Amino acid sequence: MVFVLTVDQRASRSTPDVVPDLLTSLNRRPRRTGLLRRFERTAGDEVQGVLSEARATIDVIVELLRADRWYIGLGFGEVDEPLPRSTRAGSGPAFVNAREAVNRAKSSPHHVTVIGSNAHAAEQVETVLWLMASVLRRRSERGWAVADLLAEGLTRREIGVKLGISQSAVTQRAQAAGFTEEQRGRVLAAELLDAAELLESGDAA
């Protein structure tokens, strides 16, 4: 089972084309694990990529939610093998699911939809992503500054020194930013996808 992300720029007719910047952001990192096929522009202001790891997929979705300018469709399931070199040439159920998901995302309250071979698992993952989107949408720039440093592994003391604030202020900003909720959401969404993959493997056996 693989994960296909299809992403379409919101309000593309009235805003500049930011697809090149997105492609650079999503493809530039050598530490991006699980990327089976690089993100490519497929048509208009739409991009698509293929991933093999649940956690990496959720990390990309959080990055897209943070930007708050994309319709996000996650499709999971099987793909036609062998997988071609170009993402645009890919086919199979996961690609079909991602296409339907991004179309549905355009009428979703949080602009992210999940469709997969296991409908119940897809709904569960989508629910977690919606809750995370609500948290991220309320996060301030100061909250993001603290959250980013916490994600890098800095201690609250180190962050306080770096930002020129007290440790208690760091804790308060982290709480207001919903940092713990976001981290737990990432783990839960990835575990739900992994569980769906194990179920699919068991059914195949």
Contact map, one row per residue, 1 for C-alpha under 8 A:
1110000000000000000000000000000000000000000000000001000000000000000000000001111000000000000000000000000000000000000000000000000000000000000000000000000000000000000000000000000000000000000000000000100100000
1111000000000000000000000000000000000000000000000111100000000000000000000001111000000000000001000000000000000000000000000000000000000000000000000000000000000000000000000000000000000000000000000000000000000
1111100000000000000000000000000000000000000000000111110010000000000000000111100000000000000001000000000000000000000000000000000000000000000000000000000000000000000000000000000000000000000000000000000000000
0111110000000000000000000000000000000000000000011110000000000000000000000111000000000000000001100100000000000000000000000000000000000000000000000000000000000000000000000000000000000000000000000000000000000
0011111000000000000000000000000000000000000000011100000010000000000000011110000000000000000000000100000000000000000000000000000000000000000000000000000000000000000000000000000000000000000000000000000000000
0001111100000000000000000000000000000000000001111000000000000000000000011100000000000000000000000110010000000000000000000000000000000000000000000000000000000000000000000000000000000000000000000000000000000
0000111110000000000000000000000000000000000001110000000000000000000001111000000000000000000000000000010000000000000000000000000000000000000000000000000000000000000000000000000000000000000000000000000000000
0000011111000000000000000000000000000000000011100000000000000000000001110000000000000000000000000000010000000000000000000000000000000000000000000000000000000000000000000000000000000000000000000000000000000
0000001111110000011000000000000000000000000011000000000000000000000011100000000000000000000000000000000000000000000000000000000000000000000000000000000000000000000000000000000000000000000000000000000000000
0000000111110000000000000000000000000000000000000000000000000000000011100000000000000000000000000000000000000000000000000000000000000000000000000000000000000000000000000000000000000000000000000000000000000
0000000011111110000000000000000000000000000000000000000000000000000000000000000000000000000000000000000000000000000000000000000000000000000000000000000000000000000000000000000000000000000000000000000000000
0000000011111111100000000000000000000000000010000000000000000000000000000000000000000000000000000000000000000000000000000000000000000000000000000000000000000000000000000000000000000000000000000000000000000
0000000000111111000000000000000000000000000000000000000000000000000000000000000000000000000000000000000000000000000000000000000000000000000000000000000000000000000000000000000000000000000000000000000000000
0000000000111111000000000000000000000000000000000000000000000000000000000000000000000000000000000000000000000000000000000000000000000000000000000000000000000000000000000000000000000000000000000000000000000
0000000000111111100000000000000000000000000000000000000000000000000000000000000000000000000000000000000000000000000000000000000000000000000000000000000000000000000000000000000000000000000000000000000000000
0000000000011111110000000000000000000000000000000000000000000000000000000000000000000000000000000000000000000000000000000000000000000000000000000000000000000000000000000000000000000000000000000000000000000
0000000000010011111100000000000000000000000010000000000000000000000000000000000000000000000000000000000000000000000000000000000000000000000000000000000000000000000000000000000000000000000000000000000000000
0000000010000001111111000000000000000000000000000000000000000000000000000000000000000000000000000000000000000000000000000000000000000000000000000000000000000000000000000000000000000000000000000000000000000
0000000010000000111111100000000000000000100011100000000000000000000000000000000000000000000000000000000000000000000000000000000000000000000000000000000000000000000000000000000000000000000000000000000000000
0000000000000000111111110000000000000000000000000000000000000000000000000000000000000000000000000000000000000000000000000000000000000000000000000000000000000000000000000000000000000000000000000000000000000
0000000000000000011111111000000000000000000000000000000000000000000000000000000000000000000000000000000000000000000000000000000000000000000000000000000000000000000000000000000000000000000000000000000000000
0000000000000000011111111100000000000000000000000000000000000000000000000000000000000000000000000000000000000000000000000000000000000000000000000000000000000000000000000000000000000000000000000000000000000
0000000000000000001111111111000000000011100000100000000000000000000000000000000000000000000000000000000000000000000000000000000000000000000000000000000000000000000000000000000000000000000000000000000000000
0000000000000000000111111111000000000000000000000000000000000000000000000000000000000000000000000000000000000000000000000000000000000000000000000000000000000000000000000000000000000000000000000000000000000
0000000000000000000011111111100000000000000000000000000000000000000000000000000000000000000000000000000000000000000000000000000000000000000000000000000000000000000000000000000000000000000000000000000000000
0000000000000000000001111111100000000010000000000000000000010000000000000000000000000000000000000000000000000000000000000000000000000000000000000000000000000000000000000000000000000000000000000000000000000
0000000000000000000000111111100100000110000000000000000000000000000000000000000000000000000000000000000000000000000000000000000000000000000000000000000000000000000000000000000000000000000000000000000000000
0000000000000000000000111111110000000000000000000000000000000000000000000000000000000000000000000000000000000000000000000000000000000000000000000000000000000000000000000000000000000000000000000000000000000
0000000000000000000000001111111100000000000000000000000000000000000000000000000000000000000000000000000000000000000000000000000000000000000000000000000000000000000000000000000000000000000000000000000000000
0000000000000000000000000001111110000000000000000000000000000000000000000000000000000000000000000000000000000000000000000000000000000000000000000000000000000000000000000000000000000000000000000000000000000
0000000000000000000000000000111110000000000000000000000000000000000000000000000000000000000000000000000000000000000000000000000000000000000000000000000000000000000000000000000000000000000000000000000000000
0000000000000000000000000010111111100000000000000000000100000000000000000000000000000000000000000000000000000000000000000000000000000000000000000000000000000000000000000000000000000000000000000000000000000
0000000000000000000000000000011111100000000000000000100100000000000000000000000000000000000000000000000000000000000000000000000000000000000000000000000000000000000000000000000000000000000000000000000000000
0000000000000000000000000000000111110000000000000011100100000000000000000000000000000000000000000000000000000000000000000000000000000000000000000000000000000000000000000000000000000000000000000000000000000
0000000000000000000000000000000111111100000000001111100100000000000000000000000000000000000000000000000000000000000000000000000000000000000000000000000000000000000000000000000000000000000000000000000000000
0000000000000000000000000000000001111100000000001111000000000000000000000000000000000000000000000000000000000000000000000000000000000000000000000000000000000000000000000000000000000000000000000000000000000
0000000000000000000000000000000000111110000000001110000000000000000000000000000000001110000000000000000000000000000000000000000000000000000000000000000000000000000000000000000000000000000000000000000000000
0000000000000000000000000010000000111111000000001100000000000000000000000000000000000110000000000000000000000000000000000000000000000000000000000000000000000000000000000000000000000000000000000000000000000
0000000000000000000000100110000000001111100000111100000000000000000000000000000000000010000000000000000000000000000000000000000000000000000000000000000000000000000000000000000000000000000000000000000000000
0000000000000000000000100000000000000111110000111000000000000000000000000000000000000011000000000000000000000000000000000000000000000000000000000000000000000000000000000000000000000000000000000000000000000
0000000000000000001000100000000000000011111111110000000000000000000000000000000000000001000000000000000000000000000000000000000000000000000000000000000000000000000000000000000000000000000000000000000000000
0000000000000000000000000000000000000001111111110000000000000000000000000000000000000001000000000000000000000000000000000000000000000000000000000000000000000000000000000000000000000000000000000000000000000
0000000000000000000000000000000000000000111111100000000000000000000000000000000000000000000000000000000000000000000000000000000000000000000000000000000000000000000000000000000000000000000000000000000000000
0000000000000000000000000000000000000000111111000000000000000000000000000000000000000000000000000000000000000000000000000000000000000000000000000000000000000000000000000000000000000000000000000000000000000
0000000110010000101000000000000000000000111111100000000000000000000000000000000000000000000000000000000000000000000000000000000000000000000000000000000000000000000000000000000000000000000000000000000000000
0000011110000000001000000000000000000000111111110000000000000000000000000000000000000000000000000000000000000000000000000000000000000000000000000000000000000000000000000000000000000000000000000000000000000
0000011100000000001000100000000000000011111011111000000000000000000000000000000000000000000000000000000000000000000000000000000000000000000000000000000000000000000000000000000000000000000000000000000000000
0001111000000000000000000000000000000011110001111100000000000000000000000000000000000011000000000000000000000000000000000000000000000000000000000000000000000000000000000000000000000000000000000000000000000
0001110000000000000000000000000000111111000000111110000000000000000000000000000000000010000000000000000000000000000000000000000000000000000000000000000000000000000000000000000000000000000000000000000000000
0111100000000000000000000000000000111110000000011111000000000000000000000000000000000010000000000000000000000000000000000000000000000000000000000000000000000000000000000000000000000000000000000000000000000
0111000000000000000000000000000001111000000000001111110110000000000000000000000000000000000000000000000000000000000000000000000000000000000000000000000000000000000000000000000000000000000000000000000000000
1110000000000000000000000000000001110000000000000111110010000000000000000000000000000000000000000000000000000000000000000000000000000000000000000000000000000000000000000000000000000000000000000000000000000
0110000000000000000000000000000011100000000000000011111110000000000000000000000000000000000000000000000000000000000000000000000000000000000000000000000000000000000000000000000000000000000000000000000000000
0010000000000000000000000000000000000000000000000011111111000000000000000000000000000000000000000000000000000000000000000000000000000000000000000000000000000000000000000000000000000000000001101100000000000
0000000000000000000000000000000000000000000000000000111111100000000000000000000000000000000000000000000000000000000000000000000000000000000000000000000000000000000000000000000000000000011001000000000000000
0000000000000000000000000000000111100000000000000010111111110000000000000000000000000000000000000000000000000000000000000000000000000000000000000000000000000000000000000000000000000000000000000000000000000
0010100000000000000000000000000000000000000000000011111111111000000000000000000000000000000000000000000000000000000000000000000000000000000000000000000000000000000000000000000000000000000001000000000000000
0000000000000000000000000000000000000000000000000000011111111100000000000000000000000000000000000000000000000000000000000000000000000000000000000000000000000000000000000000000000000000010011000000000000000
0000000000000000000000000000000000000000000000000000001111111110000000000000000000000000000000000000000000000000000000000000000000000000000000000000000000000000000000000000000000000000010000000000000000000
0000000000000000000000000100000000000000000000000000000111111111000000000000000000000000000000000000000000000000000000000000000000000000000000000000000000000000000000000000000000000000000000000000000000000
0000000000000000000000000000000000000000000000000000000011111111100000010000000000000000000000000000000000000000000000000000000000000000000000000000000000000000000000000000000000000000000000000000000000000
0000000000000000000000000000000000000000000000000000000001111111110000000000000000000000000000000000000000000000000000000000000000000000000000000000000000000000000000000000000000000000000000000000000000000
0000000000000000000000000000000000000000000000000000000000111111111000000000000000000000000000000000000000000000000000000000000000000000000000000000000000000000000000000000000000000000000000000000000000000
0000000000000000000000000000000000000000000000000000000000011111111111010000000000000000000000000000000000000000000000000000000000000000000000000000000000000000000000000000000000000000000000000000000000000
0000000000000000000000000000000000000000000000000000000000001111111111000000000000000000000000000000000000000000000000000000000000001001000000000000000000000000000000000000000000000000000000000000000000000
0000000000000000000000000000000000000000000000000000000000000111111100000000000000000000000000000000000000000000000000000000000000000001100000000000000000000000000000000000000000000000000000000000000000000
0000000000000000000000000000000000000000000000000000000000000011111111000000000000000000000000000000000000000000000000000000000000000000000000000000000000000000000000000000000000000000000000000000000000000
0000000000000000000000000000000000000000000000000000000000000001111111000000000000000000000000000000000000000000000000000000000000000000100000000000000000000000000000000000000000000000000000000000000000000
0000000011000000000000000000000000000000000000000000000000000001101111100000000000000000000000000000000000000000000000000000000000000000000000000000000000000000000000000000000000000000000000000000000000000
0000001111000000000000000000000000000000000000000000000000000001101111110000000000000000000000000000000000000010000000000000000000000000000000000000000000000000000000000000000000000000000000000000000000000
0000001111000000000000000000000000000000000000000000000000000000000011111000000000000000000000000000010011000011000000000000000000000000000000000000000000000000000000000000000000000000000000000000000000000
0000111100000000000000000000000000000000000000000000000000001001000001111100000000000000000000000000110010000011100000000000000000000000000000000000000000000000000000000000000000000000000000000000000000000
0000111000000000000000000000000000000000000000000000000000000000000000111110000000000000000000000111111110000001111000000000000000000000000000000000000000000000000000000000000000000000000000000000000000000
0011110000000000000000000000000000000000000000000000000000000000000000011111000000000000000000001100110000000001111000000000000000000000000000000000000000000000000000000000000000000000000000000000000000000
0011100000000000000000000000000000000000000000000000000000000000000000001111100000000000000001111110100000000000011100000000000000000000000000000000000000000000000000000000000000000000000000000000000000000
1111000000000000000000000000000000000000000000000000000000000000000000000111110000000000000011101100000000000000001110000000000000000000000000000000000000000000000000000000000000000000000000000000000000000
1110000000000000000000000000000000000000000000000000000000000000000000000011111000000000000011000000000000000000000110000000000000000000000000000000000000000000000000000000000000000000000000000000000000000
1100000000000000000000000000000000000000000000000000000000000000000000000001111100000000000111000000000000000000000000000000000000000000000000000000000000000000000000000000000000000000000000000000000000000
1100000000000000000000000000000000000000000000000000000000000000000000000000111110100000011111100000000000000000000000000000000000000000000000000000000000000000000000000000000000000000000000000000000000000
0000000000000000000000000000000000000000000000000000000000000000000000000000011111100000011100000000000000000000000000000000000000000000000000000000000000000000000000000000000000000000000000000000000000000
0000000000000000000000000000000000000000000000000000000000000000000000000000001111110000000000000000000000000000000000000000000000000000000000000000000000000000000000000000000000000000000000000000000000000
0000000000000000000000000000000000000000000000000000000000000000000000000000000111110000000000000000000000000000000000000000000000000000000000000000000000000000000000000000000000000000000000000000000000000
0000000000000000000000000000000000000000000000000000000000000000000000000000001111111000010000000000000000000000000000000000000000000000000000000000000000000000000000000000000000000000000000000000000000000
0000000000000000000000000000000000000000000000000000000000000000000000000000000011111110110000000000000000000000000000000000000000000000000000000000000000000000000000000000000000000000000000000000000000000
0000000000000000000000000000000000001000000000000000000000000000000000000000000000111110100000000000000000000000000000000000000000000000000000000000000000000000000000000000000000000000000000000000000000000
0000000000000000000000000000000000001100000000000000000000000000000000000000000000011111110000000000000000000000000000000000000000000000000000000000000000000000000000000000000000000000000000000000000000000
0000000000000000000000000000000000001111000000011100000000000000000000000000000000011111110000000000000000000000000000000000000000000000000000000000000000000000000000000000000000000000000000000000000000000
0000000000000000000000000000000000000001110000010000000000000000000000000000000000000111110000000000000000000000000000000000000000000000000000000000000000000000000000000000000000000000000000000000000000000
0000000000000000000000000000000000000000000000000000000000000000000000000000000000011111111000000000000000000000000000000000000000000000000000000000000000000000000000000000000000000000000000000000000000000
0000000000000000000000000000000000000000000000000000000000000000000000000000001100110111111100100000000000000000000000000000000000000000000000000000000000000000000000000000000000000000000000000000000000000
0000000000000000000000000000000000000000000000000000000000000000000000000000001100000000111111110000000000000000000000000000000000000000000000000000000000000000000000000000000000000000000000000000000000000
0000000000000000000000000000000000000000000000000000000000000000000000000000011100000000011111110000000000000000000000000000000000000000000000000000000000000000000000000000000000000000000000000000000000000
0000000000000000000000000000000000000000000000000000000000000000000000000001111000000000001111111000000000000000000010000000000000000000000000000000000000000000000000000000000000000000000000000000000000000
0111000000000000000000000000000000000000000000000000000000000000000000000011111000000000001111111100000000000000000110000000000000000000000000000000000000000000000000000000000000000000000000000000000000000
0001000000000000000000000000000000000000000000000000000000000000000000000011001000000000011111111110000000000000000000000000000000000000000000000000000000000000000000000000000000000000000000000000000000000
0000000000000000000000000000000000000000000000000000000000000000000000000010000000000000001111111111000000000000000000000000000000000000000000000000000000000000000000000000000000000000000000000000000000000
0000000000000000000000000000000000000000000000000000000000000000000000000111000000000000000011111111100000000000001100000000000000000000000000000000000000000000000000000000000000000000000000000000000000000
0001110000000000000000000000000000000000000000000000000000000000000000001111000000000000000001111111110000000000011000000000000000000000000000000000000000000000000000000000000000000000000000000000000000000
0000010000000000000000000000000000000000000000000000000000000000000000001010000000000000000000111111111000000000000000000000000000000000000000000000000000000000000000000000000000000000000000000000000000000
0000000000000000000000000000000000000000000000000000000000000000000000001000000000000000000000011111111100000000001000000000000000000000000000000000000000000000000000000000000000000000000000000000000000000
0000000000000000000000000000000000000000000000000000000000000000000000011110000000000000000000001111111110000001111000000000000000000000000000000000000000000000000000000000000000000000000000000000000000000
0000011100000000000000000000000000000000000000000000000000000000000000111100000000000000000000000111111111000001100000000000000000000000000000000000000000000000000000000000000000000000000000000000000000000
0000000000000000000000000000000000000000000000000000000000000000000000001000000000000000000000000011111111100000000000000000000000000000000000000000000000000000000000000000000000000000000000000000000000000
0000000000000000000000000000000000000000000000000000000000000000000000001000000000000000000000000001111111110000100000000000000000000000000000000000000000000000000000000000000000000000000000000000000000000
0000000000000000000000000000000000000000000000000000000000000000000000111000000000000000000000000000111111111111100000000000000000000000000000000000000000000000000000000000000000000000000000000000000000000
0000000000000000000000000000000000000000000000000000000000000000000000100000000000000000000000000000011111110010000000000000000000000000000000000000000000000000000000000000000000000000000000000000000000000
0000000000000000000000000000000000000000000000000000000000000000000000000000000000000000000000000000001111111010000000000000000000000000000000000000000000000000000000000000000000000000000000000000000000000
0000000000000000000000000000000000000000000000000000000000000000000000000000000000000000000000000000000111111111100000000000000000000000000000000000000000000000000000000000000000000000000000000000000000000
0000000000000000000000000000000000000000000000000000000000000000000000000000000000000000000000000000000010111110000000000000000000000000000000000000000000000000000000000000000000000000000000000000000000000
0000000000000000000000000000000000000000000000000000000000000000000000000000000000000000000000000000000010011111000000000000000001001100000000000000000000000000000000000000000000000000000000000000000000000
0000000000000000000000000000000000000000000000000000000000000000000001110000000000000000000000000000000011111111100000000000000000000000000000000000000000000000000000000000000000000000000000000000000000000
0000000000000000000000000000000000000000000000000000000000000000000000111100000000000000000000000000110010010111110000000000010011000000000000000000000000000000000000000000000000000000000000000000000000000
0000000000000000000000000000000000000000000000000000000000000000000000011100000000000000000000000000110110010011111000000000010000000000000000000000000000000000000000000000000000000000000000000000000000000
0000000000000000000000000000000000000000000000000000000000000000000000001110000000000000000000000100100000000001111100000110110000000000000000000000000000000000000000000000000000000000000000000000000000000
0000000000000000000000000000000000000000000000000000000000000000000000001111000000000000000000001101100000000000111110100110000000000000000000000000000000000000000000000000000000000000000000000000000000000
0000000000000000000000000000000000000000000000000000000000000000000000000011100000000000000001001000000000000000011111101100000000000000000000000000000000000000000000000000000000000000000000000000000000000
0000000000000000000000000000000000000000000000000000000000000000000000000001100000000000000011000000000000000000001111100100000000000000000000000000000000000000000000000000000000000000000000000000000000000
0000000000000000000000000000000000000000000000000000000000000000000000000000000000000000000000000000000000000000000111111100000000000000000000000000000000000000000000000000000000000000000000000001000100000
0000000000000000000000000000000000000000000000000000000000000000000000000000000000000000000000000000000000000000001111111110000000000000000000000000000000000000000000000000000000000000000000000000000000000
0000000000000000000000000000000000000000000000000000000000000000000000000000000000000000000000000000000000000000000001111111000000000000000000000000000000000000000000000000000000000000000000000000000000000
0000000000000000000000000000000000000000000000000000000000000000000000000000000000000000000000000000000000000000000101111111100000000000000000000000000000000000000000000000000000000000000000011001000000000
0000000000000000000000000000000000000000000000000000000000000000000000000000000000000000000000000000000000000000011111111111110000000000000000000000000000000000000000000000000000000000000000001000000000000
0000000000000000000000000000000000000000000000000000000000000000000000000000000000000000000000000000000000000000011000111111111000000000000000000000000000000000000000000000000000000000000000000000000000000
0000000000000000000000000000000000000000000000000000000000000000000000000000000000000000000000000000000000000000000000011111111100000000000000000000000000000000000000000000000000000000000010010000000000000
0000000000000000000000000000000000000000000000000000000000000000000000000000000000000000000000000000000000000000010000001111111110000000000000000000000000000000000000000000000000000000000010011000000000000
0000000000000000000000000000000000000000000000000000000000000000000000000000000000000000000000000000000000000001110000000111111111000000000000000000000000000000000000000000000000000000000000000000000000000
0000000000000000000000000000000000000000000000000000000000000000000000000000000000000000000000000000000000000000000000000011111111100000000000000000000000000000000000000000000000000000000000000000000000000
0000000000000000000000000000000000000000000000000000000000000000000000000000000000000000000000000000000000000000000000000001111111110000000000000000000000000000000000000000000000000000100110000000000000000
0000000000000000000000000000000000000000000000000000000000000000000000000000000000000000000000000000000000000001000000000000111111111000000000000000000000000000000000000000000000000000100010000000000000000
0000000000000000000000000000000000000000000000000000000000000000000000000000000000000000000000000000000000000101000000000000011111111100000000000000000000000000000000000000000000000000000000000000000000000
0000000000000000000000000000000000000000000000000000000000000000000000000000000000000000000000000000000000000000000000000000001111111110000000000000000000000000000000000000000000000000000000000000000000000
0000000000000000000000000000000000000000000000000000000000000000000000000000000000000000000000000000000000000000000000000000000111111111000000000000000000000000000000000000000000001100100000000000000000000
0000000000000000000000000000000000000000000000000000000000000000100000000000000000000000000000000000000000000100000000000000000011111111100000000000000000000000000000000000000000000000000000000000000000000
0000000000000000000000000000000000000000000000000000000000000000000000000000000000000000000000000000000000000100000000000000000001111111110000000000000000000000000000000000000000000000000000000000000000000
0000000000000000000000000000000000000000000000000000000000000000000000000000000000000000000000000000000000000000000000000000000000111111111000000000000000000000000000000000000011001100000000000000000000000
0000000000000000000000000000000000000000000000000000000000000000110000000000000000000000000000000000000000000000000000000000000000011111111000000000000000000000000000000000000011000100000000000000000000000
0000000000000000000000000000000000000000000000000000000000000000010100000000000000000000000000000000000000000000000000000000000000001111111000000000000000000000000000000000000000000000000000000000000000000
0000000000000000000000000000000000000000000000000000000000000000000000000000000000000000000000000000000000000000000000000000000000000111111100000000000000000000000000000000000010000000000000000000000000000
0000000000000000000000000000000000000000000000000000000000000000000000000000000000000000000000000000000000000000000000000000000000000011111110110000000000000000000000000000000111000000000000000000000000000
0000000000000000000000000000000000000000000000000000000000000000000000000000000000000000000000000000000000000000000000000000000000000000011111110000000000000000000000000000000010000000000000000000000000000
0000000000000000000000000000000000000000000000000000000000000000000000000000000000000000000000000000000000000000000000000000000000000000001111111000000000000000000000000000000000000000000000000000000000000
0000000000000000000000000000000000000000000000000000000000000000000000000000000000000000000000000000000000000000000000000000000000000000000111111100000000000000000000000000100000000000000000000000000000000
0000000000000000000000000000000000000000000000000000000000000000000000000000000000000000000000000000000000000000000000000000000000000000001111111110000000000000000000000000110110000000000000000000000000000
0000000000000000000000000000000000000000000000000000000000000000000000000000000000000000000000000000000000000000000000000000000000000000001111111111000000000000000000000000000010000000000000000000000000000
0000000000000000000000000000000000000000000000000000000000000000000000000000000000000000000000000000000000000000000000000000000000000000000011111111100000000000000000000000000000000000000000000000000000000
0000000000000000000000000000000000000000000000000000000000000000000000000000000000000000000000000000000000000000000000000000000000000000000001111111110000000010000000000100110000000000000000000000000000000
0000000000000000000000000000000000000000000000000000000000000000000000000000000000000000000000000000000000000000000000000000000000000000000000111111111000000000000000000000010010100000000000000000000000000
0000000000000000000000000000000000000000000000000000000000000000000000000000000000000000000000000000000000000000000000000000000000000000000000011111111100000000000000000000000000000000000000000000000000000
0000000000000000000000000000000000000000000000000000000000000000000000000000000000000000000000000000000000000000000000000000000000000000000000001111111111000010000000000000000000000000000000000000000000000
0000000000000000000000000000000000000000000000000000000000000000000000000000000000000000000000000000000000000000000000000000000000000000000000000111111111110010000000000000000000000000000000000000000000000
0000000000000000000000000000000000000000000000000000000000000000000000000000000000000000000000000000000000000000000000000000000000000000000000000011111111000000000000000000000000000000000000000000000000000
0000000000000000000000000000000000000000000000000000000000000000000000000000000000000000000000000000000000000000000000000000000000000000000000000001111111000000000000000000000000000000000000000000000000000
0000000000000000000000000000000000000000000000000000000000000000000000000000000000000000000000000000000000000000000000000000000000000000000000000000111111100000000000000000000000000000000000000000000000000
0000000000000000000000000000000000000000000000000000000000000000000000000000000000000000000000000000000000000000000000000000000000000000000000000000111111110110000000000000000000000000000000000000000000000
0000000000000000000000000000000000000000000000000000000000000000000000000000000000000000000000000000000000000000000000000000000000000000000000000000010011111110000000000000000000000000000000000000000000000
0000000000000000000000000000000000000000000000000000000000000000000000000000000000000000000000000000000000000000000000000000000000000000000000000000010001111111000000100110000000000000000000000000000000000
0000000000000000000000000000000000000000000000000000000000000000000000000000000000000000000000000000000000000000000000000000000000000000000000000000000000111111100001100000000000000000000000000000000000000
0000000000000000000000000000000000000000000000000000000000000000000000000000000000000000000000000000000000000000000000000000000000000000000000000000000001111111110000000000000000000000000000000000000000000
0000000000000000000000000000000000000000000000000000000000000000000000000000000000000000000000000000000000000000000000000000000000000000000000000100110001111111111000100100000000000000000000000000000000000
0000000000000000000000000000000000000000000000000000000000000000000000000000000000000000000000000000000000000000000000000000000000000000000000000000000000011111111111101100000000000000000000000000000000000
0000000000000000000000000000000000000000000000000000000000000000000000000000000000000000000000000000000000000000000000000000000000000000000000000000000000001111111111000000000000000000000000000000000000000
0000000000000000000000000000000000000000000000000000000000000000000000000000000000000000000000000000000000000000000000000000000000000000000000000000000000000111111110000000000000000000000000000000000000000
0000000000000000000000000000000000000000000000000000000000000000000000000000000000000000000000000000000000000000000000000000000000000000000000000000000000000011111110000000000000000000000000000000000000000
0000000000000000000000000000000000000000000000000000000000000000000000000000000000000000000000000000000000000000000000000000000000000000000000000000000000000001111111000000000000000000000000000000000000000
0000000000000000000000000000000000000000000000000000000000000000000000000000000000000000000000000000000000000000000000000000000000000000000000000000000000000001111111101100000000000000000000000000000000000
0000000000000000000000000000000000000000000000000000000000000000000000000000000000000000000000000000000000000000000000000000000000000000000000000000000000001001100111111100000000000000000000000000000000000
0000000000000000000000000000000000000000000000000000000000000000000000000000000000000000000000000000000000000000000000000000000000000000000000000000000000011011000011111110000000000000000000000000000000000
0000000000000000000000000000000000000000000000000000000000000000000000000000000000000000000000000000000000000000000000000000000000000000000000000000000000000000000001111111000000000000000000000000000000000
0000000000000000000000000000000000000000000000000000000000000000000000000000000000000000000000000000000000000000000000000000000000000000000000000000000000000001000011111111100000000000000000000000000000000
0000000000000000000000000000000000000000000000000000000000000000000000000000000000000000000000000000000000000000000000000000000000000000000000000100000000010011000011111111110000000000000000000000000000000
0000000000000000000000000000000000000000000000000000000000000000000000000000000000000000000000000000000000000000000000000000000000000000000000000000000000010000000000111111111000000000000000000000000000000
0000000000000000000000000000000000000000000000000000000000000000000000000000000000000000000000000000000000000000000000000000000000000000000000000000000000000000000000011111111100000000000000000000000000000
0000000000000000000000000000000000000000000000000000000000000000000000000000000000000000000000000000000000000000000000000000000000000000000001100100000000000000000000001111111110000000000000000000000000000
0000000000000000000000000000000000000000000000000000000000000000000000000000000000000000000000000000000000000000000000000000000000000000000000100110000000000000000000000111111111110000000000000000000000000
0000000000000000000000000000000000000000000000000000000000000000000000000000000000000000000000000000000000000000000000000000000000000000000000000000000000000000000000000011111111110000000000000000000000000
0000000000000000000000000000000000000000000000000000000000000000000000000000000000000000000000000000000000000000000000000000000000000000001000100000000000000000000000000001111111100000000000000000000000000
0000000000000000000000000000000000000000000000000000000000000000000000000000000000000000000000000000000000000000000000000000000000000011011100110010000000000000000000000000111111100000000000000000000000000
0000000000000000000000000000000000000000000000000000000000000000000000000000000000000000000000000000000000000000000000000000000000000011001000000000000000000000000000000000011111111100000000000000000000000
0000000000000000000000000000000000000000000000000000000000000000000000000000000000000000000000000000000000000000000000000000000000000000000000000010000000000000000000000000011111111110000000000000000000000
0000000000000000000000000000000000000000000000000000000000000000000000000000000000000000000000000000000000000000000000000000000000000000000000000000000000000000000000000000011001111111000000000000000000000
0000000000000000000000000000000000000000000000000000000000000000000000000000000000000000000000000000000000000000000000000000000000010010000000000000000000000000000000000000000001111111100000000000000000000
0000000000000000000000000000000000000000000000000000000000000000000000000000000000000000000000000000000000000000000000000000000000010011000000000000000000000000000000000000000001111111110000000000000000000
0000000000000000000000000000000000000000000000000000000000000000000000000000000000000000000000000000000000000000000000000000000000000000000000000000000000000000000000000000000000111111111000000000000000000
0000000000000000000000000000000000000000000000000000000000000000000000000000000000000000000000000000000000000000000000000000000000000000000000000000000000000000000000000000000000011111111100000000000000000
0000000000000000000000000000000000000000000000000000000000000000000000000000000000000000000000000000000000000000000000000000000110010000000000000000000000000000000000000000000000001111111110000000000000000
0000000000000000000000000000000000000000000000000000001001100000000000000000000000000000000000000000000000000000000000000000000000000000000000000000000000000000000000000000000000000111111111000000000000000
0000000000000000000000000000000000000000000000000000001000000000000000000000000000000000000000000000000000000000000000000000000000000000000000000000000000000000000000000000000000000011111111100000000000000
0000000000000000000000000000000000000000000000000000000000000000000000000000000000000000000000000000000000000000000000000000000100000000000000000000000000000000000000000000000000000001111111110000000000000
0000000000000000000000000000000000000000000000000000000001000000000000000000000000000000000000000000000000000000000000000001100110000000000000000000000000000000000000000000000000000000111111111000000000000
0000000000000000000000000000000000000000000000000000011011000000000000000000000000000000000000000000000000000000000000000000000000000000000000000000000000000000000000000000000000000000011111111100000000000
0000000000000000000000000000000000000000000000000000010000000000000000000000000000000000000000000000000000000000000000000000000000000000000000000000000000000000000000000000000000000000001111111110000000000
0000000000000000000000000000000000000000000000000000000000000000000000000000000000000000000000000000000000000000000000001001100000000000000000000000000000000000000000000000000000000000000111111111000000000
0000000000000000000000000000000000000000000000000000010000000000000000000000000000000000000000000000000000000000000000001100100000000000000000000000000000000000000000000000000000000000000011111111100000000
0000000000000000000000000000000000000000000000000000010000000000000000000000000000000000000000000000000000000000000000000000000000000000000000000000000000000000000000000000000000000000000001111111110000000
0000000000000000000000000000000000000000000000000000000000000000000000000000000000000000000000000000000000000000000000000000000000000000000000000000000000000000000000000000000000000000000000111111111000000
0000000000000000000000000000000000000000000000000000000000000000000000000000000000000000000000000000000000000000000001001000000000000000000000000000000000000000000000000000000000000000000000011111111100000
1000000000000000000000000000000000000000000000000000000000000000000000000000000000000000000000000000000000000000000000000000000000000000000000000000000000000000000000000000000000000000000000001111111110000
0000000000000000000000000000000000000000000000000000000000000000000000000000000000000000000000000000000000000000000000000000000000000000000000000000000000000000000000000000000000000000000000000111111111000
0000000000000000000000000000000000000000000000000000000000000000000000000000000000000000000000000000000000000000000000000000000000000000000000000000000000000000000000000000000000000000000000000011111111100
1000000000000000000000000000000000000000000000000000000000000000000000000000000000000000000000000000000000000000000001000000000000000000000000000000000000000000000000000000000000000000000000000001111111110
0000000000000000000000000000000000000000000000000000000000000000000000000000000000000000000000000000000000000000000000000000000000000000000000000000000000000000000000000000000000000000000000000000111111111
0000000000000000000000000000000000000000000000000000000000000000000000000000000000000000000000000000000000000000000000000000000000000000000000000000000000000000000000000000000000000000000000000000011111111
0000000000000000000000000000000000000000000000000000000000000000000000000000000000000000000000000000000000000000000000000000000000000000000000000000000000000000000000000000000000000000000000000000001111111
0000000000000000000000000000000000000000000000000000000000000000000000000000000000000000000000000000000000000000000000000000000000000000000000000000000000000000000000000000000000000000000000000000000111111
0000000000000000000000000000000000000000000000000000000000000000000000000000000000000000000000000000000000000000000000000000000000000000000000000000000000000000000000000000000000000000000000000000000011111
